[in-house]
Amino acid sequence: MLNHSSGGTIGSYSLNARCAAGSATIDVRNNTGGSLSEAIVIQFALVKAVNAQAARRKARP
């Protein structure tokens, strides 16, 4: 979960998170036609999930 909380022009940026095993990448995109060089503040939260169905299948002999 990502939020552009302050700094820069709110709404001028798109945020996207990509997760992998043990890491995450945050992409920031300028939605305006102009050049922006503002320092923005991003709030984020990490949520861990487990697929219990897959875990049970792996545990069976």
C-alpha positions as CSV (number, residue, x, y, z in Angstrom):
1,M,0.0,0.0,0.0
2,L,1.4,3.4,-1.1
3,N,0.4,7.0,-0.4
4,H,1.9,10.2,-1.7
5,S,1.5,12.1,1.6
6,S,3.3,15.4,1.1
7,G,5.9,17.3,-0.9
8,G,5.4,18.1,-4.6
9,T,2.0,18.4,-6.2
10,I,-0.4,15.9,-4.9
11,G,-1.9,14.0,-7.8
12,S,1.0,14.6,-10.2
13,Y,2.6,11.2,-9.5
14,S,1.5,7.6,-9.9
15,L,2.9,5.1,-7.4
16,N,3.2,1.3,-8.0
17,A,4.7,-1.4,-5.9
18,R,6.1,-4.7,-7.2
19,C,6.9,-7.4,-4.7
20,A,9.3,-10.4,-5.0
21,A,10.7,-12.9,-2.6
22,G,12.4,-10.8,0.1
23,S,12.3,-7.5,-1.7
24,A,10.0,-4.8,-3.1
25,T,10.3,-2.1,-5.7
26,I,8.4,1.2,-5.7
27,D,7.9,2.9,-9.1
28,V,7.1,6.6,-9.2
29,R,5.7,8.1,-12.5
30,N,5.3,11.8,-13.4
31,N,1.7,12.2,-14.7
32,T,2.2,15.8,-16.0
33,G,3.6,16.9,-19.3
34,G,6.3,19.0,-17.6
35,S,9.5,18.2,-15.8
36,L,9.1,17.7,-12.1
37,S,12.1,17.7,-9.7
38,E,10.2,17.8,-6.4
39,A,11.1,15.8,-3.3
40,I,8.0,13.8,-2.5
41,V,7.2,11.9,0.7
42,I,5.8,8.4,0.3
43,Q,4.1,6.5,3.1
44,F,4.0,2.7,2.7
45,A,2.8,-0.4,4.5
46,L,3.9,-4.0,4.0
47,V,1.4,-6.8,4.2
48,K,2.5,-10.4,4.4
49,A,0.2,-13.1,3.2
50,V,0.5,-16.8,3.1
51,N,-1.4,-19.2,0.8
52,A,-2.3,-21.9,3.3
53,Q,-3.6,-24.2,0.7
54,A,-0.2,-24.4,-1.1
55,A,1.6,-24.8,2.2
56,R,-0.5,-27.8,3.1
57,R,0.1,-29.4,-0.3
58,K,3.9,-29.0,0.1
59,A,3.8,-30.6,3.6
60,R,2.2,-33.8,2.5
61,P,4.6,-36.7,1.6
